[in-house]
Amino acid sequence: MASTSKQLGQATPATATAATIYTVPSATQVVGMVLFVCNTDTADHVFGVFQDDNGSTYDDTSALYSGTNIAASTTVVIAIGPMSTSSGTIGVKTDDTSSSLTFTLNGTELT
């Protein structure tokens, strides 16, 4: 298996709706995922993170973090478990429309 460590996705959501930041490609496993959540605002915000191993349902059944506070001008680092199902996704959500949170997902794809 070949391994490629890279940035898997990045998003700065402008709505309070969950959005897909990464979809596992066909015939690929993903390990060592680390998500950075950076609050660039001077106010606190709330975020959510979702891992759906077989689709993109972002609700209580796939939540890793829900309604989690992030203080102003800080970064939170989150480790996410491996995924091996094609079409599995990682989703992110913010509490408002200010585009104040940047989500960056890094990891290693095994093909």
N, C-alpha and C positions, 0 to 999 in steps of 0.2 A: 504494500500500500504506500502510495505517495502521500506526504503530509505537506500542507501549505498553511503557515501561520499568517494571518492577515486581519485587517479590519473587515468585519463581516457586514457592517451596516452602521449608518449614522442618521439621526433624525432630530429635527427641532419642531415638534408638533405645534401647530397654530390653532388646534381645536381641542376640545375636551373629549374627543372620541379616540379610542384605542386604534393604533396604527401598526401595521407590520413593519418591523425593522429588518427582519431576516427570514428567508425561507430556505430550508435545507434542499440543496440540489439533488437530483436523481443520482442514485448509486454513490452517495456520500454520507459519511458519518462526521459529526462535529464534536470536538472535545475541547476542554480548556477554555470555555467561554467566560469572558469577563465583561460585564456591562458597567460603564462609567456614566453616572447621571450627574450633570453639572448644572447648578443653578447660577445663571449669570445675572440674576436680578438682585435688587437690594431688599426684596421681600421674600418671606418664606413661601413655599409652594408645596403641593401634594402630587405624588406620582403613583403609577401602578406599572407592574411588569408581569407579563404573561408568557407561559410556555405551553403551547399546544402541540403535542407530538404527532398529531395526524390531521391538522387543519388550522383554522384561524378563528376559533371561538374564544373570544376574550371576555370571560366572565368569572364568576367565583370558582368554576370547575377547573380553570387553567391559571389562576392567579398565583404568582410567586410573592408579589408585594401588592397590597391594595390600600389606598388611602394613606400612604406613607409620607410623612413630612420630611422635607429637605430644607434646611436653613438657608438663608440668604448667602450668596457668594461662597457656597461650599460644593464639594463633590462627594458623592457616595459611590463606593465600589462594590459590585455584587457579583459573586461567582454563580454561574448557572451550569447545571448538570449537562451531561452529554445528550446528544440527539442522534438517532440513527434511522429515523423514518423519513423518506422523501416526502416533501410537502409539509413537514412539521415547521412551525413558525415560532418566532419570538415577537411579542407585541409590546408596545409601550404606550403610556397614557399620561397626560398632564391634567391639571385641574382647571386650566383656563385657556385663554386664547392669546396670551402675551408673548408666546415663543421664547419664554425665559429658561426653559430646560432643554439641554442638549444631551441626547442619549447616544453613546458610542459603544458598539459591540465588537470585541476582538475575540478571536478564537483560532482553532486549527481544524482545517478540513482534511479528512482522510478519504482518498479516492483509490 
